[in-house]
Amino acid sequence: MEELHKKWEKIHHCLQALEAADQEQEAEILKKAYECLLCAYQESRALNDEMEMLVKDALTS
């Protein structure tokens, strides 16, 4: 749970930086945010795949 809180703090900090950024800084912040979003998506897909296997195993047992 603490890890989730840290992630939300990081997001909040990035949003504050985005508000204060000039155009070049904004582009860099958005690039980093996109990379983080892709990483989170990949993690969620992996968790989803793992959950599907656990459910299938539970149903076939």
N, C-alpha and C positions, 0 to 999 in steps of 0.2 A: 504494500500500500504506500509505503514511503517513496518507493521508486516512482510510482504514478504521480505523487505530489511533486517530486523533483522535476518530472517531465512537464507538468503543468506550469511550474514556476519558470522553467526555461522558455516555454511558449509565451508566457506573459512578458518575460524580459524581451524576447524577440519582437513582440508586437509593439512594445514601447520603443525599441530601437528603430523599428520600421516607421513609426510616426515621426521620429526626429531625423530620419535619414534624408540625404539628398538623392538624386536619381541614380547615381552610380552605386551608392551604398544600398539603396533599395533593391536594385537588381541582384546584388550579392546576397542580401538577406533572403530574398525570394528564392534564389537558387539553392541556398542551404535548406530552406524550408521544404522545397520540393524533394531534395535528396532525403530528408528526414521522413517525409510522407511516403516515399517509395520504400524506405526501410521498414517503416511501421506496417505498410501493406504486406510486405513479404513476411514479416513476423506473424501477422494475423493469418495469412494463408497457411503458414506452417502449423500454427496452433489449430486452425480449422481442420487441416488434414489429420492431425494427431487425434483430435476429438472424434472425427468420423471413424477412425480405426478403432478407438476405444468403444464407441457405441456399437459398431459392427461386431466386435469381439464379445461384448456383453450380450447382444441379441442372439448370437450363435452359440453361446455357452449354455 
